[in-house]
Amino acid sequence: MRAGGPLAVAHRGDPRAAVENTLEAVRLAAGAGASAIEVDLRCTADRVVVLHHDDDLRRLWGRPESVAALTLAELRELAPAVPTLREALEVADGVPLLLDTGDPVVATAAHAELGRLGAVAMFCGAAEAMAAVRARDERITLFLSWYGELPPSEGVLAAVRPQYFNPEHRFLDEESVAYWHARDVLVSCWTVDDADRRGELLAWGVDAIIGNDLNGVVKSCAERAERT
């Protein structure tokens, strides 16, 4: 992936053009030239994997109910625009999905759904969830999301064996990018919506940028690829 230029990753689909994590957001991101589309995962009470970031429906859909407490049929009544993973894969039009979850139960359910569908996707998220996916699949691409200044332990790295280290962008500098590359680990980061910061990160050799400003991310990554 590094040889083909940095990945322009859409954050929750295209959240500036449509409601995040909806089919329309995924469809628009695919059409806008995203290299991959990051979406957030939850499981319903009847174990259906759906796209939604928050525990409950309050922020996006004005309802207090938890996704995990609702069956898919009940969720459809309260928030009909929340799609299933199966539906999102269908509208992504061949653009890879980057499935984001910190919950190992949700992660393994999503991986099982990919197997049933014969579909391919990548995963990102916290160490426990990524380790659960790695235990099921040696070949799948994993982004180990990270949330602090201290690097992951060797034990975490051994359990996850990530292809990408994926911290919040403010925890990266030129030395840390070089450190991960020296370990044969690619570097991704989130959520980068400032053009100057994207340019700085890409100049250091960051391999994937996740952002809400999808047009800007696509443009920055394409320009970087042309220069290298």
C-alpha positions in Angstrom: 0.0 0.0 0.0 2.9 2.4 0.7 4.2 1.9 -2.9 0.8 2.9 -4.3 0.7 6.1 -2.3 -1.0 7.0 1.0 -4.5 5.9 1.6 -7.3 8.5 1.8 -9.7 7.1 4.3 -13.2 8.5 4.7 -14.2 8.9 8.3 -17.7 7.4 8.9 -18.3 7.6 5.2 -18.6 11.2 4.0 -20.0 12.9 7.1 -20.0 16.4 5.6 -22.3 15.3 2.8 -24.6 12.9 4.6 -25.4 11.6 8.1 -22.4 9.6 9.3 -22.4 5.8 9.1 -25.4 5.7 6.8 -25.6 4.1 3.4 -25.7 7.5 1.7 -22.5 8.5 3.5 -20.8 5.2 2.4 -22.1 5.6 -1.2 -20.9 9.2 -1.4 -17.5 8.3 0.0 -17.0 5.6 -2.5 -17.9 8.0 -5.3 -15.6 10.7 -4.0 -12.4 8.7 -4.5 -11.8 7.3 -1.0 -9.2 4.6 -0.8 -11.1 3.0 2.1 -14.2 3.9 4.1 -14.0 3.8 7.9 -17.3 2.9 9.6 -18.2 2.2 13.2 -19.8 -1.1 14.3 -22.3 -2.1 16.9 -24.4 -5.3 17.5 -28.1 -5.4 18.0 -29.7 -7.5 20.7 -30.3 -10.3 18.1 -26.6 -10.1 17.1 -26.9 -8.3 13.8 -23.8 -6.1 13.0 -24.9 -2.5 12.2 -23.1 0.8 11.5 -23.4 3.2 14.4 -20.8 5.0 16.5 -22.5 5.8 19.8 -23.9 3.5 22.4 -27.4 5.0 22.0 -29.4 6.7 19.4 -29.6 10.1 21.1 -27.1 12.2 19.2 -28.1 11.3 15.6 -31.6 10.1 15.9 -33.0 11.8 19.1 -33.8 8.5 20.9 -32.4 7.4 24.3 -32.4 3.7 23.5 -29.1 1.7 23.3 -28.4 -0.1 20.0 -27.4 -3.3 22.0 -30.8 -3.4 23.7 -32.8 -3.4 20.4 -33.4 -6.1 17.9 -32.8 -5.1 14.3 -36.6 -4.9 13.7 -36.9 -2.5 16.7 -33.9 -0.5 15.5 -35.5 -0.1 12.1 -38.6 1.3 13.7 -36.7 4.0 15.7 -33.8 4.7 13.3 -34.5 3.3 9.9 -31.4 4.9 8.3 -29.0 2.8 10.5 -27.7 0.1 8.0 -26.4 -3.4 8.5 -22.8 -4.3 7.7 -24.2 -6.4 4.9 -25.9 -3.4 3.3 -22.9 -1.2 3.7 -20.7 -3.7 1.9 -23.1 -3.8 -1.0 -23.1 0.0 -1.5 -19.4 0.5 -1.1 -19.0 -0.5 -4.7 -15.7 -2.3 -4.2 -14.1 0.3 -2.0 -12.7 -1.5 1.1 -14.5 -0.9 4.4 -12.4 -0.2 7.5 -14.5 -1.7 10.3 -14.0 0.2 13.6 -14.8 -1.3 17.0 -13.2 -1.5 20.4 -15.4 -4.4 21.4 -14.0 -7.9 20.8 -17.5 -9.4 20.7 -18.6 -7.0 18.0 -15.3 -7.5 16.2 -15.7 -11.3 16.1 -19.3 -11.0 15.0 -18.3 -8.7 12.1 -15.5 -11.1 11.1 -17.9 -14.0 11.1 -20.4 -12.0 8.9 -17.6 -11.3 6.4 -17.0 -15.0 6.3 -20.6 -15.8 5.7 -20.8 -13.2 2.9 -17.4 -14.1 1.3 -16.5 -10.5 1.8 -13.2 -8.8 2.5 -12.7 -5.8 4.8 -10.1 -4.3 7.2 -10.5 -3.6 10.9 -9.4 -0.8 13.2 -9.8 -0.4 16.9 -8.5 -0.9 20.4 -6.0 -3.7 21.1 -8.4 -6.3 22.7 -10.8 -6.2 19.7 -8.0 -6.3 17.2 -6.3 -9.2 19.0 -9.6 -11.1 18.8 -9.8 -10.7 15.1 -6.1 -11.6 14.7 -6.7 -14.8 16.6 -9.3 -15.8 14.0 -7.5 -14.5 10.9 -3.7 -14.4 10.3 -4.0 -12.6 6.9 -6.5 -9.8 7.6 -5.3 -6.2 7.6 -5.5 -4.6 11.1 -5.1 -1.0 12.1 -4.2 -0.8 15.8 -5.8 2.4 17.1 -3.9 4.1 19.9 -4.9 6.8 22.3 -1.9 8.1 24.1 1.7 9.1 24.0 3.2 5.9 25.3 3.6 3.2 22.6 1.9 -0.2 22.8 3.7 -2.9 24.7 5.5 -5.7 22.9 2.8 -8.0 24.3 0.1 -6.0 22.6 2.0 -5.9 19.3 2.6 -9.7 19.5 -1.1 -10.3 20.0 -2.4 -8.0 17.3 0.4 -8.1 14.8 -1.0 -4.9 13.1 -0.1 -3.9 9.6 -0.9 -0.3 10.6 -0.2 1.7 13.8 -3.2 4.1 14.0 -2.9 6.9 16.7 -4.6 10.2 16.9 -2.5 12.5 14.6 -1.4 14.8 17.5 0.7 12.0 18.9 2.8 11.6 15.7 6.0 13.3 14.8 8.7 12.6 12.2 10.7 10.4 14.6 7.7 8.3 15.6 6.7 7.7 11.9 10.3 6.6 11.2 10.3 4.3 14.2 7.2 2.4 13.1 8.5 2.1 9.5 11.8 0.7 10.8 9.7 -2.0 12.4 7.9 -2.7 9.1 4.7 -1.3 10.4 2.7 1.2 8.3 1.4 4.4 10.0 -2.2 5.7 9.8 -3.7 8.5 11.8 -7.0 10.2 12.7 -8.9 12.6 12.4 -7.0 15.1 10.2 -9.1 17.9 8.7 -6.5 20.6 8.5 -4.7 20.8 5.1 -1.4 22.1 6.6 -1.3 19.3 9.1 -2.1 16.7 6.4 0.8 18.0 4.4 3.2 17.8 7.4 2.1 14.2 8.2 2.4 13.1 4.6 5.8 14.7 4.3 6.9 12.5 7.2 5.7 9.4 5.3 2.4 8.7 7.0 0.7 5.9 5.0 -3.0 6.6 5.6 -5.0 9.7 6.6 -8.5 9.3 8.1 -10.6 12.5 7.9 -14.0 14.1 7.7 -12.9 16.5 5.0 -12.9 13.7 2.4 -12.3 15.9 -0.7 -9.3 17.5 1.1 -7.9 14.1 2.2 -8.2 12.7 -1.3 -6.5 15.7 -2.8 -3.7 15.7 -0.3 -3.0 12.0 -0.7 -3.1 12.2 -4.5 -0.7 15.2 -4.5 1.7 13.3 -2.2 1.5 10.2 -4.4 2.4 12.3 -7.5 5.5 13.7 -5.8 6.8 10.3 -4.7 
